[in-house]
Amino acid sequence: MTVVGTLLGLARLAAGWIRRALGPAVAVVSPLGWIVLLAAIASGAVAWLLGWSELLYLGASLAAGLVIGAFFLIGRASFRVGIELTPRRVTAGERAFGRLLVSNTGARRSSATRLDLPVGGGEAEFAIPPLAAAAEHEELFAVPTSRRAVITAGPAVSERGDQLGLLRRRVRWADPVELFVHPVTTLLAPSQSGLVRDLEGAVTAALTDNDLAFHALRPYEPGDDQRYVHWRSTARTGQLMVRQFQETRRSELVLAQLVGAEGYARDAGAGGADRIGGAQPAAEEFELAVSVMASVGAQVVRERTRARVVTETLELRTATVTALLDDSCRVEPVAGLRESPREFIRRVLARTAPPSVLVVVAGSATPIAELRAIEAVVGSGTRLLGLRVELGGQPRISQLSRFDMLTIGELGELPKLMRRVR
């Protein structure tokens, strides 16, 4: 077994060495080139076995095509390619432009080259003319920004090969650059984001022996801190009395968006793949939910309130408004989530202190029973606020057990509803 294992290990090492050695050469052969190569070998083999000179001529012609194509791979361009996107961050619907700058860094005049530049789900082709040494060529292009997304431009790739497409050598010239298309947001007035605002913490119903908010006096028990003995009451009653406090907590908000695709109504005719990158298009209702989440989250960050902004698949950064909006570009609907909203919130709260406010963003197709089930995993000291998006629906505020439930039909209604619920 040891000998067999050693032989297998040596075979794997040899195969890896051959793959690394021949990999660059094999990579230049296109699928059509492999077909021509196999046809040439088969024609030669049949001609040798049967003595058919016609097949011998066919095999030789096919092989000659590959040999001639190899001459088109000789030489290498010396380029410096830069990709610029201006601006790097836009709101959905705003215009963004790209710039491709190609410089010849070689000592000789370059030949005409074609550069392929992937942009989102598409690919742009640029014909680069011959460039003298140190010369530059600039190409401008527009970037589609109609929908929220992270659009990647690049890498720029040049292709060199024969006219028949038998052999191709692709060279990567520049790293990809990201463009963040932020969701449309609305500005909320200060202190209208449903937050608890305080200097020292939010007073809760929990009692503690050491805090700031005085609650009552109680008899001394062994182990109590003597610093909190109330001497005047002790002298009056003849029994040691100590102060008792209400626990205070620093204001903290958890903003959670449900991203299960089944929880959002889909648009009519949304079955195509018209989204950048070829992904299945998200319903407009889901995009409205992301805008609501981003609007509330941005206001929370502006007010410097401790907060967590999460979805089932992503935790967004909250250091700055820009970081939050950048991460919101990556929020996508997910089909077939097995985790229920209740389990999702349980998992989120298990890793944080009990928050002052829990805000849940959901779609109109999310069952009410699933939202009510969230209450079972949230402590009584946490305020519950539900933001239920219903595209085109009537704005309203309703009470769902412990939830203050806001129904939002369009983004412009959010500031007024938040003001009313406050």
KELUM-334263 format. One line per field, with one value per residue (C-alpha): residue in one letter; x, z, y. Coordinates in steps of 0.001 Angstrom, whole numbers, padded with zeros to 6 digits. Layout:
BEGIN
aa	c(A	...)
px	c(X	...)
pz	c(Z	...)
py	c(Y	...)
This chain:
BEGIN
aa	c(M	T	V	V	G	T	L	L	G	L	A	R	L	A	A	G	W	I	R	R	A	L	G	P	A	V	A	V	V	S	P	L	G	W	I	V	L	L	A	A	I	A	S	G	A	V	A	W	L	L	G	W	S	E	L	L	Y	L	G	A	S	L	A	A	G	L	V	I	G	A	F	F	L	I	G	R	A	S	F	R	V	G	I	E	L	T	P	R	R	V	T	A	G	E	R	A	F	G	R	L	L	V	S	N	T	G	A	R	R	S	S	A	T	R	L	D	L	P	V	G	G	G	E	A	E	F	A	I	P	P	L	A	A	A	A	E	H	E	E	L	F	A	V	P	T	S	R	R	A	V	I	T	A	G	P	A	V	S	E	R	G	D	Q	L	G	L	L	R	R	R	V	R	W	A	D	P	V	E	L	F	V	H	P	V	T	T	L	L	A	P	S	Q	S	G	L	V	R	D	L	E	G	A	V	T	A	A	L	T	D	N	D	L	A	F	H	A	L	R	P	Y	E	P	G	D	D	Q	R	Y	V	H	W	R	S	T	A	R	T	G	Q	L	M	V	R	Q	F	Q	E	T	R	R	S	E	L	V	L	A	Q	L	V	G	A	E	G	Y	A	R	D	A	G	A	G	G	A	D	R	I	G	G	A	Q	P	A	A	E	E	F	E	L	A	V	S	V	M	A	S	V	G	A	Q	V	V	R	E	R	T	R	A	R	V	V	T	E	T	L	E	L	R	T	A	T	V	T	A	L	L	D	D	S	C	R	V	E	P	V	A	G	L	R	E	S	P	R	E	F	I	R	R	V	L	A	R	T	A	P	P	S	V	L	V	V	V	A	G	S	A	T	P	I	A	E	L	R	A	I	E	A	V	V	G	S	G	T	R	L	L	G	L	R	V	E	L	G	G	Q	P	R	I	S	Q	L	S	R	F	D	M	L	T	I	G	E	L	G	E	L	P	K	L	M	R	R	V	R)
px	c(000000	002911	004468	001125	000554	004026	003469	000104	001704	004438	001831	-000108	003056	003943	000433	000561	003957	002733	-000408	001635	004143	001624	-001185	-000223	000191	-003091	-004989	-004412	-006323	-009957	-012796	-012783	-009020	-009428	-011982	-009598	-006702	-008695	-009982	-006417	-005239	-008234	-007782	-004096	-004802	-007540	-005384	-002507	-004738	-006755	-004294	-006661	-004580	-007578	-007808	-004061	-004369	-007303	-005335	-002313	-004471	-006050	-002664	-001292	-004115	-003043	000605	-000214	-002441	000463	002382	-000355	000486	004078	004853	003485	002092	003319	000349	-000615	-004387	-006368	-010093	-011797	-015438	-016796	-018276	-017638	-020928	-024269	-027921	-030046	-031064	-028107	-025566	-022126	-019351	-016275	-012893	-010508	-006977	-004460	-000766	001983	004861	007019	009872	008225	004978	002211	-000127	-003889	-005516	-009001	-009781	-012785	-014131	-016869	-019256	-021871	-023530	-022441	-019158	-017862	-015391	-012868	-010665	-007294	-005380	-001606	000155	003593	005938	004586	001393	-002045	-005527	-008726	-012157	-015261	-018333	-021570	-022464	-026099	-027329	-031085	-031150	-029429	-026402	-022663	-021427	-017984	-016029	-013090	-010743	-009697	-008581	-006864	-007125	-004544	-005000	-005694	-008659	-010284	-010379	-008343	-005816	-006390	-004145	-005889	-003966	-005449	-004365	-006258	-007985	-011751	-013231	-016537	-019291	-021843	-025352	-027019	-030727	-032954	-033394	-035397	-034204	-035818	-035963	-033748	-035186	-037883	-036338	-038080	-034981	-034620	-032414	-030794	-027496	-026944	-029185	-032780	-034399	-035824	-038117	-035269	-033971	-030301	-028122	-025762	-026863	-027984	-031795	-032889	-035937	-036537	-035026	-034891	-033445	-029738	-028759	-025368	-023108	-024652	-022232	-021972	-021556	-025265	-026424	-028947	-027864	-030762	-033342	-031179	-031124	-034880	-035891	-033114	-032455	-029804	-031427	-029766	-030661	-032103	-031911	-033606	-031270	-030359	-029108	-027459	-029792	-029234	-031230	-031397	-032662	-033456	-034713	-036283	-034900	-036867	-038181	-041475	-042246	-042447	-044998	-043406	-044074	-046067	-043714	-040734	-039696	-036918	-033279	-033019	-030924	-027289	-025242	-028010	-029560	-033291	-034867	-036032	-039564	-040039	-041513	-038211	-036368	-038763	-037963	-034228	-034801	-036813	-034137	-031357	-033254	-033800	-030299	-028695	-030604	-029524	-025884	-026194	-027532	-024584	-026844	-025399	-027044	-026865	-028302	-028730	-030425	-030544	-027452	-025523	-024593	-024144	-021407	-022621	-019405	-020492	-023515	-021448	-020396	-024022	-025232	-022379	-023367	-027050	-026152	-025341	-028694	-030548	-033743	-033136	-035560	-036247	-034914	-035410	-034980	-038202	-038297	-038567	-035428	-033606	-034351	-033468	-030082	-029452	-030396	-028327	-025180	-026074	-027341	-031132	-031777	-033909	-035681	-036087	-037156	-038237	-038637	-040829	-042824	-046579	-046546	-044944	-047594	-048731	-048454	-044717	-044245	-046207	-044077	-041059	-042480	-041800	-038021	-037858	-037762	-040468	-037989	-037537	-039839	-041005	-041497	-042566	-042092	-044257	-043854	-046818	-046115	-048925	-050775	-052420	-050130	-051356	-050292	-051774	-051132	-050130	-049914	-046579	-045676	-046294	-046876	-046336	-047588	-045597	-046801	-044057	-040810	-042030	-044563	-041886	-040987	-044628	-045357	-042232	-043235	-046676	-045437	-042937)
pz	c(000000	000751	-002671	-004407	-002455	-003353	-007039	-006993	-005338	-007953	-010709	-009302	-009080	-012684	-013881	-012074	-013583	-017084	-016563	-015473	-018281	-021067	-019632	-021358	-024693	-024420	-023311	-026654	-028609	-029086	-029190	-032980	-032934	-030984	-033516	-036384	-034564	-033876	-037458	-038768	-036583	-037532	-041239	-041069	-039168	-041587	-044609	-043223	-042492	-045744	-048043	-049013	-050324	-050241	-046470	-046231	-048117	-045871	-042715	-044009	-044898	-041446	-039752	-041972	-040816	-037206	-038038	-039910	-037047	-034611	-036460	-035506	-031840	-032240	-030485	-027404	-026908	-024042	-022738	-019592	-019283	-016792	-016045	-014415	-013383	-012687	-010179	-008254	-006362	-007806	-006912	-009134	-012192	-012136	-014959	-014666	-017223	-017718	-019241	-020732	-021166	-023109	-023189	-025230	-022812	-025382	-027419	-030755	-032457	-031430	-033815	-033869	-030945	-029765	-026063	-024468	-021331	-019295	-017783	-015511	-017445	-020863	-022670	-024620	-027484	-028239	-031332	-030283	-033256	-033679	-031063	-031241	-028290	-025209	-027102	-025470	-026658	-024770	-025008	-023178	-022378	-020443	-017533	-017083	-013645	-013877	-011008	-007662	-008086	-007749	-011326	-012078	-015003	-016066	-016277	-019692	-021894	-025265	-027714	-030318	-032875	-036437	-038530	-038442	-034641	-034286	-031832	-029346	-026707	-024128	-021940	-018905	-018611	-015753	-012530	-012249	-010788	-008907	-009309	-006486	-007616	-004328	-003681	-003797	-000242	001497	004278	007675	010100	013195	016015	013723	013090	016030	018241	021969	022436	025810	027424	029899	028631	028325	031652	031696	034080	035267	038788	039713	042688	040820	038234	037817	037940	041617	042184	045881	049217	050441	053449	053388	052375	052893	049968	049170	048449	051533	049331	048611	052230	052869	056329	057026	056476	058431	061417	061186	060894	062908	060012	057322	054107	050670	047466	044539	040940	037618	034993	032208	028818	026080	023125	020481	017380	015310	011769	010045	006506	005427	002002	001271	-002269	-001352	001038	-001722	-004478	-007903	-010846	-013823	-016535	-014204	-015473	-017768	-017018	-017498	-014440	-014739	-014584	-016001	-012613	-012146	-011718	-008248	-007774	-007469	-004045	-002927	-004245	-002256	000856	000339	-000058	003178	005016	003666	004541	008150	008471	007089	009606	012442	011415	011105	014659	015905	017507	018053	015483	013585	010088	008971	006478	006497	004278	005035	007880	006602	007836	009890	010412	007904	005747	002628	003917	004713	001254	-000429	001336	000595	-003098	-002399	-000811	-003096	-002751	-001967	-003026	-000839	002506	005095	008091	009354	010338	013976	013803	011898	014597	017328	015689	015365	018963	020318	019355	020754	023920	024119	021798	022611	019262	016749	013264	010830	007116	005263	002059	001589	000970	004336	006466	009454	011629	010912	011989	015196	015951	016243	019500	021242	020924	021812	025386	026779	027109	023337	021225	018016	014804	011566	008151	005710	002086	-000232	-003617	-004426	-001183	001088	003831	007288	010843	012695	015945	015594	019171	020296	016795	015566	011927	009199	005698	003054	-000540	-001824	-000433	-000114	002536	004947	006656	007452	008792	010972	012338	013247	014906	016905)
py	c(000000	002318	001718	002266	005465	006711	005958	007746	010762	010874	010553	013487	015579	014716	015547	018889	019698	018831	020919	023929	023479	022962	025082	028354	026586	024696	027815	029580	026918	027907	025345	025636	025094	021849	020638	021409	019703	016549	016518	016820	013917	011759	012511	011609	008374	007238	008165	006082	003089	003129	004809	007640	010487	012859	012553	013060	016368	017365	016624	018526	021545	021600	021290	024075	026337	025812	026441	029653	030765	030345	033089	035573	034981	036109	039381	041026	044495	046682	048625	050431	050406	052443	052254	055226	055584	059059	059357	056140	056432	057507	057192	054981	056985	059381	059363	057800	057662	055537	056266	053744	055094	053005	053986	052327	051705	049913	051341	050495	051351	048968	047209	047701	045911	045100	045525	043846	045524	043793	046366	044861	042042	043324	043692	046664	046308	049035	049150	050566	052010	051623	053757	055269	054855	056709	057632	057411	056599	057424	055829	057088	055027	055400	053120	051988	053113	052672	050163	049775	047536	047136	047440	046046	047450	045341	043683	044994	042114	042180	039318	038377	035601	034526	035598	032152	032082	028875	030299	033105	034648	036800	039231	040950	044584	046205	045226	045634	048813	048954	051523	051706	052586	053539	053075	056131	057415	060094	062374	061908	064805	064423	062324	060926	057556	055921	056024	056439	059493	060000	060955	058143	055373	054347	053500	049968	048103	045856	046570	046609	047466	049753	052314	055948	055981	055768	053562	052807	051728	048160	046358	045544	042024	040361	041177	044580	047391	049605	052673	052554	052438	055237	056403	058757	056034	053619	055999	056560	052890	051294	048879	049115	050388	050474	052230	050280	051505	050991	049619	052026	050994	052950	053514	050873	050045	046884	047417	044113	043668	040390	039430	036259	036732	035086	037938	040552	041016	040700	042982	041810	040622	040418	037035	038225	038821	042545	043247	044218	041077	038884	038103	037643	041083	042012	043256	046998	046325	044835	047888	050086	048036	048543	052303	052369	050404	052627	055822	054792	053371	056532	058674	056384	056735	060525	060712	058619	056041	052579	050362	047112	046852	043269	040961	037173	037078	040264	042591	046137	048448	051403	053367	056016	056749	056059	052627	051770	052823	050943	047733	048306	047949	044292	043417	041014	038947	035294	032575	029566	030804	028095	030386	031965	035675	034618	032463	035190	037788	035284	034729	038469	039295	036408	038313	041725	043366	043841	046799	049817	049569	046743	047839	045113	045882	043392	043036	042953	039191	038425	036672	038728	035631	035440	039052	038499	035445	037767	039159	035845	036272	039996	041231	043480	046363	046607	048733	047023	048963	047295	048921	046985	048044	047658	049197	051619	050874	053428	054747	053864	053084	050143	048315	044672	043439	044969	046169	049708	048709	051302	050491	052380	052650	054925	056286	059873	058762	057550	060881	061713	058222	058268	061660	060346	057176	059187)
